[in-house]
Each structure stands twice: as structure tokens, then as C-alpha cells.
């Protein structure tokens, strides 16, 4: 139970960080790290898929409501919530996963980073394509997706350093 409370606190903290600080701080005027998805990516693997999808939708909807974006974040986070378990299974066997937390210290052989990078790229591609709603400026879209993904991954790396120490003790 405390594990879920910890994730809910991360959920609230990351939404606040995203909406009140990062959405107002664009790097080079157009690049934005999207860190709120970290709460979804670290959600326990033994949670029911329906709960994960609901959590993903509520996470994206919270950011949409506070950022005045009409459903773009909700749709992108719902998509990665739906793809989360199959993506995780690409890199980790069911036996190895068990009921432990998803993290760099608990998943071996770089499986965590493969899982994170793939879902961050899917999320950012979905979000920015919905945001542009056209392919007229494809070059900008092809630049924005990897740069914003890299910025997000840098933040996730920092968050993993914070969470990893706690996971190693558990």
C-alpha cells in the first residue's frame, strides 16, 4: 500500500513540476522536457492493466486541464499506458519482473532504459504530432521529437538517481 502512496506522491509532484515550472521554461524557445510521464513509467508492474490505463488517462488529463491543452496529453499518456506492459515484456521476462518495482536497479542489462526510451519516443511522437495536427512542418517535428525526448530522458535519469537509492534499500 505504501508503494502506491509513493507513486501517487510522485504523480502529484511531477504534475506540479510540469505545469508550474517546466511548461513555462522552454529550452531555446521551443524544446520542453515532459517529465510527468515518469510517474506512469514507474507504476508497479503487478497493477492491473485497466488501472494503469485509467491512471495514464488521469495523469494526462490533469496536465491537460492545468495547461489548457485539449486532450493531447491525455491521449498520449493513455497510449503509452496501453503499450506499457507489452513494451516491458519485450525487454524483461515475466518471471524476472515479478512484483518488484520498475527501476534501473531492479531491471538488469539495461532493460529499464530500453523500456523508458521506447515509451518516451512513442509518447513524444504522439503528443507533438497531435499538437502540430499536420505534417506541413515535418523538419521541425523531426527535430522537436528527439530533442524533447533527450531532455525528458535527462530528467528521468536524475529522478532515477533519487528513486534508485530508495529502491536499492527496499
SEZA-774785 format. One record per residue (C-alpha): x, y, z. Coordinates in nm, 2 decimals. Last residue first. Layout:
BEGIN
xx:X | yy:Y | zz:Z
...
This chain:
BEGIN
xx:1.40 | yy:-0.20 | zz:-0.03
xx:1.74 | yy:-0.02 | zz:0.02
xx:1.83 | yy:-0.04 | zz:-0.35
xx:1.49 | yy:0.10 | zz:-0.44
xx:1.55 | yy:0.41 | zz:-0.22
xx:1.88 | yy:0.48 | zz:-0.38
xx:1.73 | yy:0.43 | zz:-0.72
xx:1.45 | yy:0.68 | zz:-0.66
xx:1.68 | yy:0.98 | zz:-0.64
xx:1.92 | yy:0.86 | zz:-0.91
xx:1.62 | yy:0.76 | zz:-1.12
xx:1.49 | yy:1.11 | zz:-1.10
xx:1.81 | yy:1.24 | zz:-1.24
xx:1.80 | yy:0.99 | zz:-1.53
xx:1.43 | yy:1.08 | zz:-1.58
xx:1.53 | yy:1.45 | zz:-1.62
xx:1.80 | yy:1.36 | zz:-1.87
xx:1.55 | yy:1.13 | zz:-2.05
xx:1.30 | yy:1.42 | zz:-2.08
xx:1.57 | yy:1.65 | zz:-2.23
xx:1.65 | yy:1.37 | zz:-2.48
xx:1.29 | yy:1.32 | zz:-2.57
xx:1.25 | yy:1.69 | zz:-2.62
xx:1.55 | yy:1.69 | zz:-2.86
xx:1.43 | yy:1.37 | zz:-3.04
xx:1.07 | yy:1.49 | zz:-3.10
xx:1.15 | yy:1.85 | zz:-3.17
xx:1.39 | yy:1.80 | zz:-3.46
xx:1.17 | yy:1.57 | zz:-3.67
xx:0.87 | yy:1.79 | zz:-3.59
xx:1.06 | yy:2.10 | zz:-3.71
xx:1.16 | yy:1.92 | zz:-4.03
xx:0.80 | yy:1.80 | zz:-4.08
xx:0.65 | yy:2.15 | zz:-4.09
xx:0.35 | yy:2.06 | zz:-4.31
xx:0.29 | yy:1.73 | zz:-4.14
xx:-0.03 | yy:1.83 | zz:-3.97
xx:-0.20 | yy:1.83 | zz:-3.64
xx:0.10 | yy:2.01 | zz:-3.49
xx:0.00 | yy:1.93 | zz:-3.13
xx:-0.13 | yy:1.58 | zz:-3.23
xx:0.20 | yy:1.51 | zz:-3.40
xx:0.38 | yy:1.65 | zz:-3.10
xx:0.20 | yy:1.43 | zz:-2.85
xx:0.22 | yy:1.11 | zz:-3.04
xx:0.59 | yy:1.15 | zz:-3.12
xx:0.66 | yy:1.25 | zz:-2.76
xx:0.47 | yy:0.95 | zz:-2.61
xx:0.62 | yy:0.69 | zz:-2.86
xx:0.97 | yy:0.83 | zz:-2.80
xx:0.93 | yy:0.83 | zz:-2.42
xx:0.79 | yy:0.47 | zz:-2.44
xx:1.09 | yy:0.35 | zz:-2.64
xx:1.35 | yy:0.53 | zz:-2.43
xx:1.20 | yy:0.41 | zz:-2.10
xx:1.18 | yy:0.04 | zz:-2.20
xx:1.53 | yy:0.04 | zz:-2.34
xx:1.65 | yy:0.23 | zz:-2.03
xx:1.49 | yy:-0.03 | zz:-1.79
xx:1.62 | yy:-0.33 | zz:-1.99
xx:1.98 | yy:-0.20 | zz:-1.95
xx:2.11 | yy:-0.55 | zz:-1.86
xx:1.91 | yy:-0.60 | zz:-1.54
xx:1.58 | yy:-0.45 | zz:-1.41
xx:1.57 | yy:-0.38 | zz:-1.04
xx:1.84 | yy:-0.10 | zz:-1.01
xx:1.72 | yy:0.09 | zz:-1.31
xx:1.36 | yy:0.08 | zz:-1.20
xx:1.03 | yy:-0.10 | zz:-1.22
xx:0.93 | yy:-0.20 | zz:-0.87
xx:0.92 | yy:-0.57 | zz:-0.78
xx:0.61 | yy:-0.78 | zz:-0.83
xx:0.76 | yy:-1.05 | zz:-1.06
xx:0.97 | yy:-0.89 | zz:-1.34
xx:1.22 | yy:-1.17 | zz:-1.38
xx:0.94 | yy:-1.44 | zz:-1.42
xx:0.75 | yy:-1.23 | zz:-1.67
xx:1.06 | yy:-1.19 | zz:-1.89
xx:1.20 | yy:-0.84 | zz:-1.93
xx:1.28 | yy:-0.65 | zz:-2.25
xx:0.99 | yy:-0.70 | zz:-2.48
xx:0.76 | yy:-0.77 | zz:-2.18
xx:0.81 | yy:-0.40 | zz:-2.07
xx:0.68 | yy:-0.29 | zz:-2.41
xx:0.38 | yy:-0.52 | zz:-2.38
xx:0.31 | yy:-0.38 | zz:-2.03
xx:0.34 | yy:-0.01 | zz:-2.12
xx:0.16 | yy:-0.01 | zz:-2.46
xx:-0.18 | yy:0.08 | zz:-2.31
xx:-0.02 | yy:0.33 | zz:-2.06
xx:0.18 | yy:0.46 | zz:-2.35
xx:-0.14 | yy:0.53 | zz:-2.55
xx:-0.33 | yy:0.67 | zz:-2.24
xx:-0.03 | yy:0.91 | zz:-2.19
xx:-0.05 | yy:1.04 | zz:-2.55
xx:-0.43 | yy:1.07 | zz:-2.54
xx:-0.44 | yy:1.25 | zz:-2.21
xx:-0.15 | yy:1.48 | zz:-2.31
xx:-0.34 | yy:1.59 | zz:-2.63
xx:-0.68 | yy:1.63 | zz:-2.46
xx:-0.74 | yy:2.00 | zz:-2.52
xx:-0.43 | yy:2.17 | zz:-2.38
xx:-0.52 | yy:2.43 | zz:-2.12
xx:-0.21 | yy:2.35 | zz:-1.91
xx:-0.39 | yy:2.27 | zz:-1.58
xx:-0.67 | yy:2.07 | zz:-1.75
xx:-0.43 | yy:1.90 | zz:-1.99
xx:-0.18 | yy:1.81 | zz:-1.72
xx:-0.46 | yy:1.65 | zz:-1.51
xx:-0.60 | yy:1.48 | zz:-1.82
xx:-0.26 | yy:1.32 | zz:-1.89
xx:-0.23 | yy:1.18 | zz:-1.54
xx:-0.60 | yy:1.08 | zz:-1.54
xx:-0.56 | yy:0.89 | zz:-1.87
xx:-0.24 | yy:0.72 | zz:-1.75
xx:-0.40 | yy:0.62 | zz:-1.42
xx:-0.70 | yy:0.47 | zz:-1.61
xx:-0.47 | yy:0.28 | zz:-1.84
xx:-0.27 | yy:0.15 | zz:-1.54
xx:-0.58 | yy:0.05 | zz:-1.36
xx:-0.71 | yy:-0.13 | zz:-1.66
xx:-0.38 | yy:-0.31 | zz:-1.70
xx:-0.40 | yy:-0.44 | zz:-1.34
xx:-0.11 | yy:-0.34 | zz:-1.12
xx:0.17 | yy:-0.61 | zz:-1.09
xx:0.42 | yy:-0.39 | zz:-1.29
xx:0.42 | yy:-0.11 | zz:-1.03
xx:0.40 | yy:0.24 | zz:-1.18
xx:0.75 | yy:0.36 | zz:-1.28
xx:0.65 | yy:0.45 | zz:-1.64
xx:0.34 | yy:0.62 | zz:-1.52
xx:0.51 | yy:0.85 | zz:-1.27
xx:0.79 | yy:0.92 | zz:-1.52
xx:0.52 | yy:1.05 | zz:-1.76
xx:0.52 | yy:1.38 | zz:-1.57
xx:0.86 | yy:1.47 | zz:-1.70
xx:0.79 | yy:1.63 | zz:-2.04
xx:1.10 | yy:1.82 | zz:-2.12
xx:1.03 | yy:2.12 | zz:-2.35
xx:1.21 | yy:2.24 | zz:-2.65
xx:1.07 | yy:2.55 | zz:-2.83
xx:1.23 | yy:2.88 | zz:-2.71
xx:1.59 | yy:2.75 | zz:-2.69
xx:1.48 | yy:2.55 | zz:-2.39
xx:1.12 | yy:2.62 | zz:-2.29
xx:1.06 | yy:2.72 | zz:-1.93
xx:0.69 | yy:2.79 | zz:-1.86
xx:0.58 | yy:2.43 | zz:-1.92
xx:0.87 | yy:2.32 | zz:-1.70
xx:0.77 | yy:2.52 | zz:-1.39
xx:0.40 | yy:2.53 | zz:-1.30
xx:0.26 | yy:2.25 | zz:-1.52
xx:0.55 | yy:2.00 | zz:-1.53
xx:0.67 | yy:2.04 | zz:-1.17
xx:0.32 | yy:2.03 | zz:-1.03
xx:0.23 | yy:1.72 | zz:-1.24
xx:0.56 | yy:1.56 | zz:-1.13
xx:0.48 | yy:1.63 | zz:-0.76
xx:0.12 | yy:1.50 | zz:-0.78
xx:0.22 | yy:1.17 | zz:-0.96
xx:0.53 | yy:1.13 | zz:-0.74
xx:0.30 | yy:1.15 | zz:-0.44
xx:0.07 | yy:0.90 | zz:-0.61
xx:0.36 | yy:0.66 | zz:-0.67
xx:0.47 | yy:0.68 | zz:-0.30
xx:0.11 | yy:0.61 | zz:-0.19
xx:0.10 | yy:0.31 | zz:-0.42
xx:0.42 | yy:0.17 | zz:-0.27
xx:0.28 | yy:0.24 | zz:0.08
xx:0.00 | yy:0.00 | zz:0.00
